[in-house]
Amino acid sequence: MYFLLVNVAERFSMLKYGLAAILVFIGIKMLIVDFYHIPIAVSLGTVGTILLVTLLINVWVNRREDRRKALSGD
């Protein structure tokens, strides 16, 4: 199980940036809760969008790296 997770973590190298963006969003949301209430649907949509964009970037980066490796013969 560990080796499977290590390989998956390697494939999702950009996920840490997406999670950092989610944490920043949640932190800002917590700071402004006294001044402005962000609806739950908007919050969940924002978190989902950040995750989706991060995963799409991972797919794009992985395909580009795979193509580069295939062309170089590694």
Beta strands, then each sheet from edge to edge (+ up, - down):
end
